[in-house]
């Protein structure tokens, strides 16, 4: 082959590669993540850390007693003894539903009592959750999952076009069977500056998505504060457990949903614990939960508070 032909071939190959890369960058953000099974993850969880996964199963609230860095168990539908933790800090209660969960596998710390050592656990830090048919038609379940993924992707794209705020999590909160219409909630963080520091407060914006028409409109709830302070960047160092507790209650007071669940952090407090591990104070409070019509209803709120003054919401369980 002549030198000229070689140069022409290289130029064409480079052009094809550039076009392919550009085309890939334009692909929609809701392309599905490969699906894994719970058994694959729990058999070697360390290998999955920081990787995005999508798994299906039955979701249940965790039992009280062990303080976990997550607030749900996701169990294999066919073998309920196989389960993996899921952190999802929105929605009143997902327990009992068959769901598809997409998120990143994380490593966290679990403990029973602050005076005794805990242990490392693995869980999925979910960024989207949606319901799937619970039994029978596996093909229908697969289609439902892919359609819900597409609806969430369309809602995400619509939010990114209109807002600069970071997205925390997304979920399909309503879908009528045999229709192409999905109601999607996008939870995002707004930053508020106070004298104590920066408070990242969760907000909710709903969308109505028609995946056939590729249309998206605002839903019933738009730009409403909801949940507990997701992150805090403080102005002062936290050098003691007493200061960590003070920060904890300050974060509860600044949370838009506190009064929905708890009337009084003093009178409604059922249990409280503080532990310190590797420069982090983990503060856990158990309170009466007035959002649930039951005398025994509880809500557990856990924050990780760092010596440098920052704090993150570790879990909310009911």
HELIX and SHEET records of a PDB file:
HELIX    1   1 UNK A    3  UNK A   25  1                                  23    
HELIX    2   2 UNK A   38  UNK A   43  1                                   6    
HELIX    3   3 UNK A   45  UNK A   48  5                                   4    
HELIX    4   4 UNK A  138  UNK A  162  1                                  25    
HELIX    5   5 UNK A  241  UNK A  254  1                                  14    
HELIX    6   6 UNK A  258  UNK A  261  1                                   4    
SHEET    1   A 9 UNK A 215  UNK A 218  0                                        
SHEET    2   A 9 UNK A 197  UNK A 210 -1                                        
SHEET    3   A 9 UNK A 181  UNK A 194 -1                                        
SHEET    4   A 9 UNK A 167  UNK A 175 -1                                        
SHEET    5   A 9 UNK A 119  UNK A 131  1                                        
SHEET    6   A 9 UNK A  83  UNK A  87  1                                        
SHEET    7   A 9 UNK A  72  UNK A  75 -1                                        
SHEET    8   A 9 UNK A  52  UNK A  61 -1                                        
SHEET    9   A 9 UNK A  98  UNK A 110 -1                                        
SHEET    1   B 3 UNK A 215  UNK A 218  0                                        
SHEET    2   B 3 UNK A 197  UNK A 210 -1                                        
SHEET    3   B 3 UNK A 224  UNK A 225 -1                                        
SHEET    1   C 7 UNK A 215  UNK A 218  0                                        
SHEET    2   C 7 UNK A 197  UNK A 210 -1                                        
SHEET    3   C 7 UNK A 231  UNK A 234 -1                                        
SHEET    4   C 7 UNK A 310  UNK A 317 -1                                        
SHEET    5   C 7 UNK A 298  UNK A 306 -1                                        
SHEET    6   C 7 UNK A 280  UNK A 288 -1                                        
SHEET    7   C 7 UNK A 269  UNK A 277 -1                                        
END                                                                             
